[in-house]
Amino acid sequence: MTNQILPTLLPIAGWEPQRAKAVEFSGGADPILPTPFRIGEAAAASLAAVGLAVSDLWELRTGRRQEVAVDARRATASLRSSRYLTLNDAPAAGERPSVMGVYPAKNGRWSYLHCNFPNHREAALGVLGVEEDREAVRRAVAQWDALELEEAIIAANGAGGMVRSMAEWAQHPQSAAVASLPLMEIERIGDCPPQPLPEGDRPLSGIRVLDLTRVLAGPTCARTLAEHGADVMKVSAKHLPSSRSQEYDTGHGKLSTHLDLREEQEVETLRRLVREADVFSQGYRPGTLARRGLSPQDLASLRPGIVYVSLSAFGRVGPWAERRGFDTVVQTVSGITDRQGQLFPGAEPGPQFYPVSAIDYLTGYLMAFGAMLALGRRAREGGSWLVRISLAQVGKWLVEQGQAPEPELRDVPAEFDAAEIKSWSTTSDVPEGRLGHLAPTLQLSETQPYWARPTVPLGYHDPVWPE
């Protein structure tokens, strides 16, 4: 079978259309889960692009390319991999806070409150002036104009948004700003001689990655690099809120250390790690790390040849360029939840989210794709490289792939067969016991992906690269 979405990714790498023929696709086409959006085919295309980039790096090492295969059903399941976590045979997926969700506001509009982390929950409740009670929140939101509430929550350092239709989003200044950008940018930001890949028997052997990202998209990028042999060090801090279930999901293959970047001594420790790193992946809001002397240009001077991967919510231009956001926020403001709710209403009327975290995981796969392309360019041409992408750009790309015809959306199963999930799963010994989770999706002919390290609690390791 063919995949119509992979050709949209090939120009990022400068590849000709025939490169798509190097991938074997299986697993059928969308709709795979209840959504009109082509999430399964987009997931398969993104993972195929990763596979082609891995194959190119392997060719640099050995002179041989690899065969690449992707199952679209398995790729779709990977877009909600946290759902399939077990710890000591008990479900380990986290539950969303009770007040997180979409509520009716004034004049028939809807508002989404993102409350996954305590600070965002407190911001929303503070604006609304209520306790953490869903009915109290519902009553309070009903008194607000949805647009005014959106702005008030953002001003309070929270996260959320007014539900818009796709037509409304198309008229928004930030939509125009996102439309002015390509899906992903890969830019040379410094000069240095070509740097061959380190010695090793895996595509990314010897490549050191610093992962300064949180939640799902950025951590998925680093997890993907780890499954092809990179040494990944997750950098978090004790004061930052986190989700253990998300760390179980995205922590495979990683070392994990704590560094408080509010302290100059800890920033200097990070700089020492950067000097021996190859990839620096960050998801702080634009400008945040520049204030600590950790901008792309700073690191290109500190470590010539660095590949700096930068993730934002809404892109580097436009009135929302510095606004915090998440997968669900992008779905809300861009018309995705409005359309999903029209075709797949929930127990109550109103907007609905994708049945998976499509934007998050797709962004993570594409970040890894970009990082590998930049590593290949560093090996061939030299230089330091900046890879930029945003959740909003990926959301736009996904919507642009079109929707499944409505007659095909009837009676679409909401879950995979248990035997399928079992066949796609594996286990790891972690400090807390036995973790069950999905194995890597991508299939390669010579270097089958795997994680050499189990997921560990945040801050588990000292901030030192292994020998």
N, C-alpha and C positions, 0 to 999 in steps of 0.2 A: 504494500500500500504506500501511498505518498502522503506527504504532509505539506499543506499549502502555506503554512506560516513560517517554516524554516527559511525560505528564500528572503523573507523580510529582514532576517538577521545577518545573512551572508555579507552584505555590503559593509557592515561594521568592521569586518575582518579584511575587507578588500578581496573576498573570494568570488570566483565566478559561479553562476547558477548551478553548474554541473557538480559542484561540491556536495550539493544536497543528495545526489545519487549515492554517496558513500555511506549513507545511513539507512539501516533497515528498520522500518516502523511496523509495529503490530498493535493490537489492542483496540482496533476500531476507531471511530470518530465521535465527536460530540453530537448529541448530549450524552455524557457519561454519568453525570450527576444532575440533579434538578436545577439547572440554570440555562438561560438561552445563550450565555456567553461561552466562547470556545476555550474554556479553561484547560481541558484535557489536551487538545492539540497544541495550545500555547505552551503547556508544560513540557510536552514531548519535544517541541521545537527548541525550547530553551535548553533542555538537557542534551539534545542532539548537538546544539552549538557548543556546549561545554565539551562534549565528546570529540568533536572535530578539533577544538583547540588543544585538548589533551593529545590527540593523535599528532598534531603538528609539533608539539613539544617532544613527543616520543621520537618523531622523525629527526629532530635536531640532535637527540642523544644517540640514536641507533641507525638512522638512515631508513627506518621502516615506519610506515603508517599502520594504524590499527583499524580493524573493522569496528563499527559503532552500531549499536542496536538500542532501541527504546520502545517500551510497551506503554501506550497511551493511558491505559487503565491504571497501571502501576504508577505512572507519572502523576496522574490525577490524585491518587491516594497520597502521594508525597506532599501535596499541597495542604494536607491537614494531618501531617505525621504525628503531631502531638496527641491526636485522638486515640492512637493505637499504642500508646505507652502503657507498660505495666511494670510495677515494681514488686518483686517477690510474689508474682502471679495476681496482684491486685491492680485495678485501674489506677494509673498515676497521672492522668490528664488533670490539669487545674480547672477550677470552675470560675466563671466570671462573677465579679461582684454583683449583688442583687440590683443595685441601682444603675448599673451600666445598661444603656439601651436607647431606643428611640421612643419619644413621647410626643403626643399631640400638643401643639402650641396654639396661639391665637389664629383666627382666620383660616382654619383648615390646613395650616402648615405643620411641619414636623421638625423636631429637634433631636439631635443625637448627642448623648453625653458619653464621653470616653472616660471610664473610671477604673481602668485596669490597675493603675498604680495609686498608692495612697495620696500622693501629692495632687494628682489630677482629680481624684474623687473629692478631696477636701476643697479644691478650687471650685468645682461645680456646686457642691453643697453650700459653700460660703456665698456664692453669687445668688443661689436660690433661697438662702436663709432657712434651711430645713435640716433635720437630722437625717441619718442614713436609713431611710425608710422609703420603699418604692412608691407607696401610695402618696406619701407626703411630697415626694419629688414630682409625681404625676400632677398633683394639684398645683404645685408651684409653677411648673413649666407651662401649664395651661393659661397662666396669667401673663405670659411673656410673648412679645413679638419674636418670632424665631430668629430673624436676622439680628435683632438687638441682643438676644441671648447669646448667639454665636460670638459676637464681638465682646460681650461682657466676660464670657468664660475665657476667651483668648487673652484679654487684658489681665485676668486674674492668674495667668500662667497655667491655665487648664487646657483641655483639648476637647474638641467636639465640633459640631457644625449644623447648619440648617440643611435639611434635605432639599435638594434642587432636582429639577428634571434635567435631562440631557440638553434640551433646548435652552434652558436657563443657564446652564454651565457654559454652553457654547458662547454666550454673550458676556461672560464674566472676564474681567481683565486678566485674571490669573490663568484662565483657560487659554487666552490668546498668548500669554507669555510661555506657557508650556508648549503650545503649538509651534512656537518659534524655535524650539530646541529639537535636535534629533533624539532618538530613543536613548542613546548613550554617546558620550564624547570621550575620545582618547586623544590626549594632547601631550606632545613632548614639552617638558618644562625645564630641561637642563641638559647639559652636554657631559658625556663621559664615554670612554671607549666601550666597545661591545663587551658584555660580560657573559661568557658561556654558562650554561646550566651547571650547577655543582654535580659532582660524581654521585651516582646512585642507581638503583635498579627499579625505580618507579618514576613516572613522568615528572613529579615535583619533588623528588628526593633532594634534600639539602636546602630547599627553599624555606625561608623563615618568614612567618606572617604574624604581624601584630594586629589583633582584632579588638578595636575600640568601638564596638557597636553593641546595641542592646535590642531586646525583643526578638524579632524573627528575621527580617530581611538581611541585615548585615551579618548576624551570626550564621545564617544559612550559607552566605558566601564563604565564610571562613571554614565552616564544616565541609563544604564542597571541595575546597582546596585541600583540606586534611585528608579526604578520602582518596586523593591521588598522590599522597606521600609527603605533603608539606608539613613542616613543624609549625604548628599554630599556637600562639600564646594569647589567650583571652585576657584582656586588661579591664578590670572593673574596679569598684571601690566600695568599701563597707557602707558608706552613707547613701549610695544609690539604690533605689528600690529595684527589686528583681522578682522574677517568677521562677520558682524551682522547676515547675513542669516545663517551662520554656527552656531552661538550661538543660534538663534531661534530653529534650528534643534536639537542641542545636549544639550541645557541648561535645558530641562524639569527636574523638580524635584530637582534642585540644588540651594543652596545658592551661592553667588558670591562675592568675595572680591578681593581687590588689595593689593599686597605686592611686593615691589621692592627689589628683592634679591641681588641687587648691594649694598644695605645698610645693615650694620650689625644689626642695630636695628630692621629692618623688618625681617631679617633672624631669629632673636631671637623671634619675634612674631610668625613666622612659627613654630619654635621649641616648643613654648608653645602649639600651636594647635596639633602638633604631639604627645605630651605627653598624650593627651586625644583622640587620633585617633586610629582606627583599621586598616585602609588601607591607604597607601600612593602610589598614582599612578602618575608616571612621564614619560614624553616623551622628555626630553632634550637629546641632544647628549651625548654618553657615556663619563663619566668623568666630565661633566659640574657641576653637583650638588655636586660631591665629593669635588670640590674646595671650596665649601661653607660649608663643614662639614655636608653634607646631603646625604652621601653614604648609601647604604643598611646597612653596618656594623655600621655606625654612628647612624642610627635611631634604629637599633636593641639594641644598648646600651642605647639610650635615652628612648626608649619605648619598653621594652621587650614584645614580642607578636605581634609586628607590622607585617603586610603583605605588603611588598614592591613590587609593580608591576612596571616593567621597560620595556619601549617600545623604540626600536630603528628602524632605517630604514633598515639597512643591516646586523644586527646581531652583536654579541659581539666579533667575530673573523674575521680575513681576512684583506686585504689591505683597504677595504672600511668600516671597522667597525666604524670609526668616521665620515663618510661622511653623510651629511644631505640628506634626500630623502623624497619622498612623494609617495602616491599610483601611480600616473601617471608616476613618474620617474621609479619606480620599473617595471611597465608595459613596459616602453620604453626599458630599458636596458636588460630585461630578455626574450624578444622575443614575449611577449603577443601582443603588438600593431602590430608587423609585421604579426603575424598569423591572428589577427582580421581584418586587412586591406586586406589580401588575400581573405577572405571569405565574408566580408561585406565592400566593398570599399565605400568611402564617395563621396561627390560631386567632389573632386579632388582625383587623385590617391595618394597612399601612406599609411603609417601606420594609424591605428585607435585605439581608446581606447574602453574599455568595455562600454556598454550603462549604466553602473552603477558604483559607487565607491566600487567595490566588495572587494578589498583588505582592504581598510580602515574600512568598517563596519564589515567585518568578523573578522578582528583583534580586533576590539572593543568588539565584542561578546565573542571571545576566551579569551581576557584579563579578562573579567568579570567571565567567567567560571573558569579560573585559580585562581582568587581572592577568589571565593567562595569555591573552593577545599581547598585552603590554610586556610581559616577560619574554615572549617570543621576539618582539621588536627590540627589546634591550639586548637580547643575545645576538641578533643579526646586525642591528644598527648602532647599538649603544644608546645612551641617554637616560634621563629620568622621565617618568611618565605619570600623568594625571588621568584617572578614569572617573568620570562624573555621571551620575544617574540619580533619578528621584522616583519616589513611589508614584507621583502624579504622571510622570512620563510613561512609566510602565502601565499604569491604568489606562492612559490614552491609547497606547499601543494595543493593549488587549481589546479594548472596545472597537478599535479600527478593524479588527479581524472579523467583524460581523457577528451575527447571531444565527443560531439554528432556527430553521423554519418552525413556526408555532405548532403545526400538526405533529412534528416529531417530538414535541415536549410532553406529550401525554404519557402518563404511567412510567416515567423515568424513575428507576430505583434510587432511593435516597442513601443506600449503603452498599458496600461491596460484600460479596459472599465471604463468609468467615474463612473458608478454605483458601480464598485468594489472599486475604490478609496474612494468614499463617504462612503461605508459601513465599510471601514477600518479606517476612520478618526474620529477625535474628535476636540473640541475647548477648548481653555484656555483663561482666562482673564489675560492679561499681562499689564505692565505699559503703553504700547503704544496702547492698544486697545484689539481687539479680534483676537487671533491667531488660525488659522486652521492648523492642522497637523495630521500625522498618529498617531494612538493610538499604544500602545505596541502590538507586534505581537504574542508573546507567550501566550498560553492558559493553565491555571492551574485550577484544580478542586476545590481547597479550597481558595487559595489566588490569585485571579485574579490580574495581574500586573496593577499598575496605578502610576501616579506621583502626589504626595501630594502637590508639589509646582509648580507654573508656572515658565517658563523661564523669567529671568530678565536681564537687561543690566549688562555688566561686571563691577565689583566693587560696586554693589548695596548694599551690606551688610558690616557691620563691621566684622573684623576678630575675631569673638567670636562664639563658639559653642552655639546653642540654648539649653535651659534648657531641 
